Structure formats: C-alpha cells, structure tokens
Amino acid sequence: MVNSNSAVNILEVVQVSPPPSNSLTLPLTYFDLGWLKLHPVDRVIFYHVPDLTRSSLIPKLKSSLSATLLHYLPLAGRLVWDSIDTKPSIVYSPDEKDAVHITVAESNGDLSRLAGDEPRPAIEFHPLVPELGISDESARVLAVQVTFFPNQGFCLGVTAHHAVLDGKTTAMFLKAWAHNCKQEQEPLPGDLVPSFDRTIVQDPTGMETKLLSRWISASNNKPSLKLFPSKAIGQDIIRVTYRLTQENIKKLRDVVKTKSLSQDLRLSTFVITYGYVITCMVKMHGGDPTRFLCIGFASDFRSRLNPPLPSTFFGNCIVGSGDFDVKAEPILEEGLISAVESLTVWVNGLCPENIEKNMLLPFEAFKRMEPGRQMISVAGSTRLGIYGSDFGWGKPVKVEIVTIDKDASVSLSESGDGSGGVEIGVCLKKDDVERFGSLFSSGLE
C-alpha cells in the first residue's frame, strides 16, 4: 500500500440555484422518517479525462446542475423541523436564496490509485466529499464537491441526506444531471423525471407517529434534526474493492444448489454475493461460535407496495430486513449455505405486512445489544446503474461509497466494465483486510 502525501485544496464554494421557480414544501413520509438521524450517504465518482481543463469542467457542471434542479427542487432546499410542526418537511424557497453548495477543489493526488481496487487508507476519501450543514431545526439536503486532478480527470463527491433520498432517487438525480450536462438542450427522459406525489403513500398503522416519538425520545424529548454521532476514522482503516465475475457467481450458486437441503432458495446475484461476503466476514472475525451477529440489508419497496409507487417516486421507499440476533455457529460451520438460507428467509419476509415490524425493530434491538457485537450491513445496490452517469466525458472509472467506513457496512454495485459482475467495497483494519482477502480468494478456488 502506497503512503500518499496528496493534498486537496479548496478553491471556492459556490451556490447553484435552479432557474426561477415557485417555492415548494414536501412533507416527509414514514419511509423517510425511518432514516431521519442516520448519517448521510457520501459517494465519490471518479472520471479519467486527462485532457480536461478546470475552466471547461466547472461552468458546464454548474449550468447543467441548475437545469437539473428545476426538476429536483427539493435538493436545492432544506429539511426543516420547527417546534410548532408535528414533523419535518423539505422546504425550497427562492426568497431564502436556497441553493446547492458546490465546493470546487483541486488535488495533486493520483486519481488512478484512488480509483483502483488495491488497499488504500479510508481517510484519504474524506477530503473528497463535502459536509451537510445540520442543526436542530434545519439541515441541508444535498452538497456536491468537484475535485479536479490536473492532467488526470476529476471526481464528484455527493453527500445526500438519507431522510430525503434513497439510493434509487440519488441515482436518478445523478443520471438526470449527467444527461443535462452531456445532451444540453435535450429534455429529460421520462424515467429521470421524479414524481413528488406524497398522497399515494398510505400509513394505515400510524407509522409516522410511532417513528417520530422514538426519534424525539432519542433527542432528550425534543424535536431535533441533529444526526447520531459518527465514529472517527483512524489511519488504520483500509478501503479495498473485491470483485465477483458472472462466472464466480454461477459457481457459488451451483455449490449452494448442490449442497443445500432446502428447496426454493433465492439464488439471485444479490443473495449469492451478500451471502458470500457475510460468510467471509464472519469467518474473518472468528471467535466464540455461540456469539451473536447483527446482519441487515435494505430493499426498495416501490414495486412491493399495494398499489405500487411509480419507479420514479422521489424520496425514500426502502425498508430494512435481516436479524439482530444471528448465531455465528451455523455460518462458521456451513458457510455460504447457511448464509443463503438465512437471506432467503429474510427476503421472503419483504412484504407490506412486515414494514412496521422491520422499521421499529432496530430501536429496540440497539438498546439491548452488547457492545462490540459484529454488525454486517450493505450499502448501495447492483441495480442502481450509477456507472451510467456519463456527463459527456465518458462513464465513471470507479464509484465508491465513502460512508461504509463509519458503520462496518459493505458496498455493492454493478461492475463498471459492464461485464455483469459485482464490485464489493469493504473498509477494515489492515490485519482483517488480509484475513478477509485470503478467505475471499480461497473460497472461489
């Protein structure tokens, strides 16, 4: 691993507003409220464009962002929770000069190394993503950083408030922005125009009220938008990317089919990939086989609801699933077979009837969990298509979810080369990286 002395220098912070438009207030749904105080999702998207100049890059990104915000007004606004309001809303007001803040920076670092797969200190990615301004009453929704690497290209750092948008909405926005930058005068395709209708989200069991009461009690019994604190990341946390090819996934699927006694297993790319990652993570950790693990993932519910929401629904429509009390023993003994069998049960439980149970469970589970329990969760998805974000200078060479270094999660995305494989991002201590890597490669032989 190379020690880098690269520096990121901030040149300016500019505000980008949509073209003149009316103000907008968008209430949060219970899907949004489930993520109210969790940390934002930070992505870095790298582009290799050696002959690009900063003077040609920045104006084009700014003008196309402004045009895109006309369709995505909430992203220029703020999340607001006044003491007189029962719940937070997203408010965009041109009178308040609401805008997206873009940080323009320059780095003397090695873009190819940062955008590679090899082990790199996780902390090197933090200067590439901007922070959201958040207080008790108000929170920025979106912040962007453009970091220019002279004679190499640039990266986009995008920080998105999780109570305002999920991965599907973030991907839709990024593709819309890329479309406007590349095509300029062409209108947005229909699948990139968001739907803001909140009346279609029904709340028959009063989930909003239940979630709000839990968040208020977690904030000393007062409304507050302040996020839960994130742990500091030390120099010892290493970021590395592993890959499964279509052939690897087929082999693993065949192993499960041959060895499992269960019928009707779910053998999707997600289940096989995440099951394999869980197996390597649990074996890497080792320890007492009777110990408990916490394993989770989130699923898009737009098409699972009755009636379904449009695929372009703006906001959050994801529900977590998994188990906070999984015994390590079956995974240590049976490996992938046990992990896939458990994931099948959890995926089969993804139905509207279980939304309330799944959304309220974490509040109780975290209270009783012992410190140091191994937690495994997943960020991103192989279905978001973020590698399709071509701003006119070609597709990204790499997409990283920076936030996985904060909470022991792994990131999944489709392979950037279009081969149908999967990219898996992990952030671990150096010794753990070596153990995980050894288990990952030996399991594929």
RODO-2510 file (C-alpha; in nm, 4 decimals, decimal comma):
residues 445
     n   res          X          Y          Z
     1     m     0,0000     0,0000     0,0000
     2     v     0,1371     0,3411    -0,1025
     3     n     0,1514     0,6154     0,1576
     4     s     0,0083     0,9247    -0,0044
     5     n     0,1036     1,2819     0,0743
     6     s    -0,1579     1,4187    -0,1618
     7     a    -0,3413     1,7349    -0,0654
     8     v    -0,6890     1,8555    -0,1572
     9     n    -0,7085     2,2344    -0,1758
    10     i    -1,0493     2,4028    -0,1687
    11     l    -1,0567     2,6817    -0,4286
    12     e    -1,4110     2,8155    -0,3818
    13     v    -1,7601     2,7303    -0,2629
    14     v    -2,0363     2,8439    -0,4982
    15     q    -2,4138     2,8259    -0,4748
    16     v    -2,6105     2,6828    -0,7645
    17     s    -2,9811     2,7627    -0,7794
    18     p    -3,2486     2,6286    -1,0111
    19     p    -3,3927     2,8665    -1,2727
    20     p    -3,6656     3,0959    -1,1281
    21     s    -3,9400     2,8740    -0,9861
    22     n    -4,2077     2,8639    -0,7189
    23     s    -4,1414     2,7643    -0,3600
    24     l    -4,2141     2,4058    -0,2614
    25     t    -4,2938     2,2221     0,0619
    26     l    -4,2729     1,8437     0,0633
    27     p    -4,3723     1,6563     0,3800
    28     l    -4,1661     1,3536     0,4808
    29     t    -4,3296     1,0111     0,4631
    30     y    -4,2755     0,7373     0,7194
    31     f    -4,0268     0,5798     0,4755
    32     d    -3,8184     0,8995     0,5039
    33     l    -3,8621     0,9245     0,8802
    34     g    -3,7049     0,5822     0,9284
    35     w    -3,3672     0,7327     0,8278
    36     l    -3,4076     1,0734     0,9951
    37     k    -3,0995     1,0748     1,2196
    38     l    -2,8716     0,8335     1,0358
    39     h    -2,5591     0,9674     0,8680
    40     p    -2,5772     1,0961     0,5082
    41     v    -2,4617     0,8780     0,2210
    42     d    -2,1339     1,0020     0,0694
    43     r    -2,0383     0,8853    -0,2783
    44     v    -1,7262     0,9639    -0,4820
    45     i    -1,7472     0,9110    -0,8578
    46     f    -1,4158     0,9164    -1,0457
    47     y    -1,3727     1,0158    -1,4120
    48     h    -1,0479     0,9668    -1,6058
    49     v    -1,0229     1,2553    -1,8564
    50     p    -0,6533     1,3524    -1,8954
    51     d    -0,7056     1,6393    -2,1417
    52     l    -0,9820     1,8112    -1,9421
    53     t    -0,9251     2,1635    -1,8111
    54     r    -1,0838     2,3064    -1,4984
    55     s    -1,2116     2,6061    -1,6941
    56     s    -1,4113     2,3803    -1,9271
    57     l    -1,5304     2,1448    -1,6496
    58     i    -1,6718     2,3716    -1,3768
    59     p    -1,9027     2,6045    -1,5791
    60     k    -2,0567     2,3060    -1,7588
    61     l    -2,1251     2,1175    -1,4346
    62     k    -2,2753     2,4286    -1,2718
    63     s    -2,5093     2,5194    -1,5590
    64     s    -2,6296     2,1603    -1,6047
    65     l    -2,6852     2,1248    -1,2274
    66     s    -2,9005     2,4374    -1,2293
    67     a    -3,1103     2,2985    -1,5162
    68     t    -3,1472     1,9651    -1,3336
    69     l    -3,2581     2,1286    -1,0076
    70     l    -3,5622     2,2647    -1,1902
    71     h    -3,6876     1,9026    -1,1894
    72     y    -3,5377     1,8247    -0,8462
    73     l    -3,6317     2,1367    -0,6480
    74     p    -3,6245     1,9655    -0,3047
    75     l    -3,2488     1,9031    -0,3464
    76     a    -3,1879     2,2793    -0,3528
    77     g    -3,3870     2,3207    -0,0337
    78     r    -3,3601     2,2388     0,3348
    79     l    -3,5064     1,9889     0,5743
    80     v    -3,6921     2,1980     0,8350
    81     w    -3,8399     2,0985     1,1710
    82     d    -3,9863     2,3965     1,3551
    83     s    -4,1029     2,3346     1,7102
    84     i    -4,4615     2,4101     1,6008
    85     d    -4,4546     2,1429     1,3280
    86     t    -4,5504     1,7882     1,4141
    87     k    -4,2975     1,6506     1,1650
    88     p    -4,0123     1,7693     0,9399
    89     s    -4,0680     1,8865     0,5822
    90     i    -3,8432     1,9621     0,2872
    91     v    -3,8772     2,3309     0,2001
    92     y    -3,7436     2,5045    -0,1093
    93     s    -3,7798     2,8843    -0,1074
    94     p    -3,6278     3,1131    -0,3724
    95     d    -3,6880     3,4057    -0,1327
    96     e    -3,4465     3,2416     0,1124
    97     k    -3,1972     3,2026    -0,1738
    98     d    -3,1991     2,8240    -0,1306
    99     a    -2,9335     2,6538    -0,3416
   100     v    -2,6971     2,3589    -0,3623
   101     h    -2,3494     2,4411    -0,2356
   102     i    -2,0741     2,3206    -0,4698
   103     t    -1,7209     2,3017    -0,3348
   104     v    -1,4576     2,3360    -0,6089
   105     a    -1,1253     2,1769    -0,5154
   106     e    -0,8012     2,0603    -0,6709
   107     s    -0,5867     1,7617    -0,5757
   108     n    -0,2276     1,6672    -0,6511
   109     g    -0,3104     1,3041    -0,5709
   110     d    -0,3032     1,0033    -0,8021
   111     l    -0,6569     0,9583    -0,9406
   112     s    -0,5795     0,6105    -1,0782
   113     r    -0,4664     0,4880    -0,7355
   114     l    -0,7685     0,6344    -0,5559
   115     a    -0,9983     0,4868    -0,8215
   116     g    -0,8268     0,1480    -0,8054
   117     d    -0,9118    -0,1705    -0,6162
   118     e    -0,5959    -0,2075    -0,4082
   119     p    -0,5839    -0,1262    -0,0341
   120     r    -0,5870     0,2485     0,0381
   121     p    -0,6311     0,4374     0,3683
   122     a    -1,0041     0,5061     0,4035
   123     i    -0,9350     0,8512     0,5428
   124     e    -0,7967     0,9654     0,2051
   125     f    -1,1521     0,9741     0,0663
   126     h    -1,2918     1,2099     0,3299
   127     p    -1,1464     1,5314     0,1770
   128     l    -1,3273     1,4424    -0,1488
   129     v    -1,6808     1,4666    -0,0053
   130     p    -1,8495     1,7823     0,1293
   131     e    -2,0344     1,8107     0,4606
   132     l    -2,4017     1,8933     0,5067
   133     g    -2,4846     2,1819     0,7373
   134     i    -2,7185     2,0389     1,0051
   135     s    -2,8688     2,1989     1,3168
   136     d    -3,1638     2,1058     1,5421
   137     e    -3,4113     2,2949     1,3209
   138     s    -3,2608     2,2794     0,9728
   139     a    -3,0486     2,0537     0,7533
   140     r    -2,9098     2,0859     0,4043
   141     v    -3,0366     1,8164     0,1706
   142     l    -2,7512     1,7843    -0,0782
   143     a    -2,3934     1,9036    -0,1116
   144     v    -2,1535     1,8480    -0,4019
   145     q    -1,7765     1,8695    -0,4364
   146     v    -1,5918     1,8720    -0,7675
   147     t    -1,2254     1,7829    -0,7211
   148     f    -1,0063     1,8416    -1,0258
   149     f    -0,6929     1,6275    -1,0758
   150     p    -0,4762     1,8135    -1,3327
   151     n    -0,3879     1,6007    -1,6386
   152     q    -0,5860     1,3087    -1,4915
   153     g    -0,9570     1,3935    -1,4618
   154     f    -1,1937     1,4744    -1,1777
   155     c    -1,4208     1,3243    -0,9163
   156     l    -1,7666     1,4198    -0,7941
   157     g    -1,8272     1,3921    -0,4211
   158     v    -2,2009     1,3803    -0,3478
   159     t    -2,3363     1,3951     0,0077
   160     a    -2,7096     1,3213     0,0351
   161     h    -2,9324     1,3435     0,3442
   162     h    -3,0720     0,9944     0,3980
   163     a    -3,4120     1,1187     0,5196
   164     v    -3,4672     1,2921     0,1858
   165     l    -3,3446     1,0441    -0,0737
   166     d    -3,2513     0,6793    -0,1035
   167     g    -3,0113     0,5170    -0,3485
   168     k    -3,2736     0,4936    -0,6238
   169     t    -3,3539     0,8672    -0,6067
   170     t    -2,9842     0,9607    -0,5807
   171     a    -2,9023     0,7518    -0,8892
   172     m    -3,1944     0,9032    -1,0793
   173     f    -3,0744     1,2559    -0,9941
   174     l    -2,7128     1,1811    -1,0935
   175     k    -2,8223     1,0342    -1,4280
   176     a    -3,0501     1,3343    -1,4895
   177     w    -2,7632     1,5760    -1,4146
   178     a    -2,5298     1,3757    -1,6406
   179     h    -2,7931     1,3761    -1,9178
   180     n    -2,8332     1,7560    -1,8957
   181     c    -2,4563     1,8057    -1,8994
   182     k    -2,3977     1,5773    -2,1977
   183     q    -2,7106     1,6428    -2,4065
   184     e    -2,7628     2,0090    -2,3040
   185     q    -3,0833     2,1106    -2,4818
   186     e    -3,2500     1,7685    -2,4920
   187     p    -3,5416     1,7175    -2,2481
   188     l    -3,5040     1,4674    -1,9660
   189     p    -3,6298     1,1161    -2,0452
   190     g    -3,9452     1,0263    -1,8505
   191     d    -3,7643     0,7727    -1,6292
   192     l    -3,5438     1,0540    -1,4939
   193     v    -3,8281     1,2946    -1,4059
   194     p    -3,9188     1,2441    -1,0382
   195     s    -4,2720     1,2032    -0,9043
   196     f    -4,3440     1,4138    -0,5920
   197     d    -4,6940     1,2865    -0,5125
   198     r    -4,6896     1,2007    -0,1404
   199     t    -5,0620     1,1247    -0,1144
   200     i    -5,0026     0,7796    -0,2631
   201     v    -4,8018     0,6680     0,0433
   202     q    -5,0628     0,5265     0,2797
   203     d    -4,9977     0,4966     0,6529
   204     p    -5,2790     0,2803     0,7922
   205     t    -5,0978     0,1856     1,1151
   206     g    -4,9723     0,5319     1,2125
   207     m    -4,6051     0,4593     1,1431
   208     e    -4,5226     0,8306     1,1190
   209     t    -4,6324     0,8953     1,4755
   210     k    -4,4512     0,5888     1,6099
   211     l    -4,1226     0,6784     1,4380
   212     l    -4,1402     1,0452     1,5399
   213     s    -4,1989     0,9578     1,9046
   214     r    -3,8914     0,7323     1,9029
   215     w    -3,6698     0,9959     1,7414
   216     i    -3,7936     1,2637     1,9855
   217     s    -3,7253     1,0401     2,2839
   218     a    -3,3748     0,9737     2,1422
   219     s    -3,3131     1,3537     2,1347
   220     n    -3,3880     1,4365     2,5007
   221     n    -3,7618     1,4611     2,4282
   222     k    -3,7385     1,7490     2,1843
   223     p    -3,7613     1,7689     1,8036
   224     s    -3,4111     1,7731     1,6557
   225     l    -3,2625     1,7069     1,3125
   226     k    -2,9113     1,6567     1,4530
   227     l    -2,7702     1,3229     1,3426
   228     f    -2,6355     1,0489     1,5642
   229     p    -2,2586     1,0985     1,6025
   230     s    -2,0372     0,9035     1,3640
   231     k    -1,7217     0,7391     1,4882
   232     a    -1,3885     0,8953     1,3921
   233     i    -1,1962     0,7025     1,1264
   234     g    -0,8319     0,6336     1,2033
   235     q    -0,5359     0,5847     0,9706
   236     d    -0,5610     0,2091     1,0378
   237     i    -0,8864     0,1633     0,8425
   238     i    -0,8184     0,0370     0,4911
   239     r    -1,0524     0,0546     0,1910
   240     v    -1,0316    -0,2196    -0,0707
   241     t    -1,2501    -0,3447    -0,3577
   242     y    -1,3157    -0,7107    -0,4326
   243     r    -1,4892    -0,8413    -0,7430
   244     l    -1,7099    -1,1345    -0,8315
   245     t    -1,7401    -1,2141    -1,2013
   246     q    -2,0545    -1,3666    -1,3511
   247     e    -1,8603    -1,6943    -1,3645
   248     n    -1,7732    -1,6697    -0,9915
   249     i    -2,1384    -1,6067    -0,9042
   250     k    -2,2531    -1,9029    -1,1173
   251     k    -2,0002    -2,1329    -0,9437
   252     l    -2,1125    -2,0199    -0,5975
   253     r    -2,4781    -2,0643    -0,6982
   254     d    -2,4033    -2,4186    -0,8191
   255     v    -2,2322    -2,5006    -0,4877
   256     v    -2,5416    -2,3900    -0,2948
   257     k    -2,7777    -2,5847    -0,5254
   258     t    -2,5684    -2,8998    -0,4807
   259     k    -2,5160    -2,8849    -0,1040
   260     s    -2,8279    -2,7248     0,0433
   261     l    -3,1148    -2,9486     0,1532
   262     s    -3,3571    -2,6546     0,1349
   263     q    -3,5888    -2,6187    -0,1611
   264     d    -3,6993    -2,2855    -0,3122
   265     l    -3,3851    -2,0945    -0,2152
   266     r    -3,3459    -1,7447    -0,3519
   267     l    -3,0324    -1,7535    -0,5636
   268     s    -3,0270    -1,4007    -0,7056
   269     t    -2,6995    -1,2197    -0,7665
   270     f    -2,7642    -1,0153    -0,4506
   271     v    -2,8303    -1,3181    -0,2265
   272     i    -2,5278    -1,5125    -0,3559
   273     t    -2,2940    -1,2103    -0,3357
   274     y    -2,4067    -1,0868     0,0045
   275     g    -2,4178    -1,4414     0,1407
   276     y    -2,0569    -1,4903     0,0313
   277     v    -1,9489    -1,1585     0,1866
   278     i    -2,1264    -1,2449     0,5155
   279     t    -1,9506    -1,5833     0,5221
   280     c    -1,6067    -1,4259     0,4721
   281     m    -1,6803    -1,1527     0,7310
   282     v    -1,7939    -1,3984     0,9998
   283     k    -1,5004    -1,6348     0,9405
   284     m    -1,2571    -1,3401     0,9351
   285     h    -1,3823    -1,2370     1,2800
   286     g    -1,3684    -1,5956     1,4130
   287     g    -1,4155    -1,6034     1,7886
   288     d    -1,6775    -1,7772     2,0009
   289     p    -1,9172    -1,9729     1,7760
   290     t    -2,2055    -1,9071     2,0189
   291     r    -2,1677    -1,5292     1,9770
   292     f    -2,4474    -1,3255     1,8186
   293     l    -2,4201    -1,1208     1,4982
   294     c    -2,6326    -0,8450     1,3550
   295     i    -2,6911    -0,8815     0,9777
   296     g    -2,9031    -0,6400     0,7774
   297     f    -2,9848    -0,5028     0,4339
   298     a    -3,2444    -0,2691     0,2847
   299     s    -3,4803    -0,3299    -0,0039
   300     d    -3,6613    -0,0977    -0,2433
   301     f    -4,0364    -0,1243    -0,1746
   302     r    -4,1704     0,0889    -0,4640
   303     s    -4,2911    -0,2146    -0,6563
   304     r    -4,3751    -0,4203    -0,3438
   305     l    -4,6492    -0,1893    -0,2139
   306     n    -5,0155    -0,2358    -0,2992
   307     p    -5,0829    -0,0305    -0,5018
   308     p    -4,7178     0,0093    -0,6102
   309     l    -4,5478     0,3501    -0,6196
   310     p    -4,4105     0,4765    -0,9531
   311     s    -4,0491     0,3747    -1,0092
   312     t    -3,9672     0,7500    -1,0272
   313     f    -4,1103     0,8201    -0,6780
   314     f    -3,8868     1,0858    -0,5160
   315     g    -3,7629     1,0202    -0,1634
   316     n    -3,7134     0,7036     0,0353
   317     c    -3,9011     0,3841    -0,0225
   318     i    -3,6655     0,1327     0,1358
   319     v    -3,7240    -0,0995     0,4277
   320     g    -3,4554    -0,2768     0,6268
   321     s    -3,4563    -0,6505     0,6885
   322     g    -3,2324    -0,9101     0,8498
   323     d    -3,1806    -1,0258     1,2073
   324     f    -3,0134    -0,8628     1,5058
   325     d    -2,9553    -1,1959     1,6838
   326     v    -2,7949    -1,4344     1,4352
   327     k    -2,5784    -1,7106     1,5830
   328     a    -2,2279    -1,7233     1,4313
   329     e    -2,2059    -2,1044     1,4618
   330     p    -2,4072    -2,2143     1,1528
   331     i    -2,2158    -1,9712     0,9292
   332     l    -1,8788    -2,0753     1,0755
   333     e    -1,9680    -2,4425     1,0153
   334     e    -2,1729    -2,4398     0,6942
   335     g    -2,0535    -2,1133     0,5414
   336     l    -2,2318    -1,9907     0,2291
   337     i    -2,5127    -2,2489     0,2550
   338     s    -2,6242    -2,1179     0,5952
   339     a    -2,5916    -1,7523     0,4883
   340     v    -2,8016    -1,8063     0,1725
   341     e    -3,0688    -1,9987     0,3662
   342     s    -3,0984    -1,7120     0,6182
   343     l    -3,1057    -1,4459     0,3453
   344     t    -3,3811    -1,6408     0,1659
   345     v    -3,5995    -1,6259     0,4785
   346     w    -3,5394    -1,2503     0,5210
   347     v    -3,6006    -1,1692     0,1531
   348     n    -3,9207    -1,3763     0,1583
   349     g    -4,0337    -1,1647     0,4536
   350     l    -4,0145    -0,8431     0,2491
   351     c    -4,3846    -0,7700     0,2207
   352     p    -4,6098    -0,4766     0,3159
   353     e    -4,7418    -0,6654     0,6213
   354     n    -4,3914    -0,6656     0,7771
   355     i    -4,2998    -0,2995     0,7153
   356     e    -4,3905    -0,1822     1,0649
   357     k    -4,2092    -0,4663     1,2403
   358     n    -3,8968    -0,4178     1,0272
   359     m    -3,8870    -0,0385     1,0733
   360     l    -3,9420    -0,0375     1,4504
   361     l    -3,7230    -0,3361     1,5360
   362     p    -3,3859    -0,1514     1,5283
   363     f    -3,4949     0,0936     1,8008
   364     e    -3,5477    -0,1920     2,0475
   365     a    -3,2613    -0,4115     1,9251
   366     f    -2,9872    -0,1494     1,9632
   367     k    -3,0903    -0,0828     2,3238
   368     r    -3,0256    -0,4411     2,4323
   369     m    -2,7249    -0,5261     2,2153
   370     e    -2,3938    -0,5825     2,3887
   371     p    -2,1067    -0,3528     2,2800
   372     g    -1,8729    -0,4973     2,0191
   373     r    -2,1259    -0,7291     1,8528
   374     q    -2,0225    -0,7906     1,4916
   375     m    -2,2533    -0,5981     1,2598
   376     i    -2,2725    -0,6572     0,8854
   377     s    -2,4874    -0,4402     0,6609
   378     v    -2,4862    -0,3378     0,2976
   379     a    -2,4944    -0,0022     0,1187
   380     g    -2,5671     0,0528    -0,2490
   381     s    -2,7086    -0,1992    -0,4920
   382     t    -2,6196    -0,3765    -0,8148
   383     r    -2,9352    -0,2275    -0,9718
   384     l    -2,8752     0,1475    -0,9366
   385     g    -2,6728     0,1875    -1,2559
   386     i    -2,4582     0,4739    -1,1246
   387     y    -2,1889     0,3726    -1,3746
   388     g    -2,4286     0,5025    -1,6399
   389     s    -2,3644     0,8629    -1,5233
   390     d    -2,1797     0,9979    -1,8297
   391     f    -2,1512     1,3786    -1,8134
   392     g    -2,0037     1,3945    -2,1626
   393     w    -1,6515     1,2827    -2,0735
   394     g    -1,7189     0,9093    -2,0628
   395     k    -1,8509     0,6793    -1,7922
   396     p    -1,7015     0,6735    -1,4407
   397     v    -1,3947     0,4595    -1,3877
   398     k    -1,4939     0,3933    -1,0241
   399     v    -1,7717     0,4647    -0,7767
   400     e    -1,7007     0,4463    -0,4029
   401     i    -1,9478     0,4790    -0,1150
   402     v    -1,7344     0,6619     0,1410
   403     t    -1,9780     0,6162     0,4291
   404     i    -1,9156     0,2409     0,4683
   405     d    -1,6075     0,3178     0,6797
   406     k    -1,8351     0,4603     0,9535
   407     d    -2,0572     0,1606     1,0271
   408     a    -1,8900    -0,1651     0,9235
   409     s    -2,1094    -0,1984     0,6171
   410     v    -2,0007    -0,3219     0,2755
   411     s    -2,0939    -0,1593    -0,0544
   412     l    -2,2278    -0,3404    -0,3583
   413     s    -2,2519    -0,2100    -0,7127
   414     e    -2,2643    -0,3417    -1,0638
   415     s    -1,9242    -0,3816    -1,2306
   416     g    -1,8175    -0,0622    -1,4021
   417     d    -1,6963    -0,2559    -1,7078
   418     g    -2,0497    -0,3757    -1,7915
   419     s    -1,9496    -0,7424    -1,7609
   420     g    -2,2377    -0,8286    -1,5275
   421     g    -2,0115    -0,8862    -1,2286
   422     v    -2,0282    -0,7201    -0,8873
   423     e    -1,7949    -0,4760    -0,7107
   424     i    -1,7725    -0,5162    -0,3329
   425     g    -1,6243    -0,2374    -0,1233
   426     v    -1,5034    -0,3041     0,2322
   427     c    -1,3292    -0,0940     0,4980
   428     l    -1,1384    -0,2927     0,7595
   429     k    -0,8270    -0,2829     0,9749
   430     k    -0,5133    -0,3993     0,7948
   431     d    -0,4966    -0,7472     0,9549
   432     d    -0,8668    -0,8005     0,8860
   433     v    -0,8202    -0,6984     0,5209
   434     e    -0,5570    -0,9694     0,4829
   435     r    -0,7769    -1,2330     0,6508
   436     f    -1,0857    -1,1314     0,4534
   437     g    -0,8931    -1,1242     0,1237
   438     s    -0,7494    -1,4698     0,1880
   439     l    -1,0923    -1,6162     0,2677
   440     f    -1,2496    -1,4385    -0,0308
   441     s    -0,9994    -1,5713    -0,2841
   442     s    -0,9684    -1,9242    -0,1403
   443     g    -1,3470    -1,9676    -0,1385
   444     l    -1,3552    -1,9091    -0,5145
   445     e    -1,0978    -2,1784    -0,5952
***
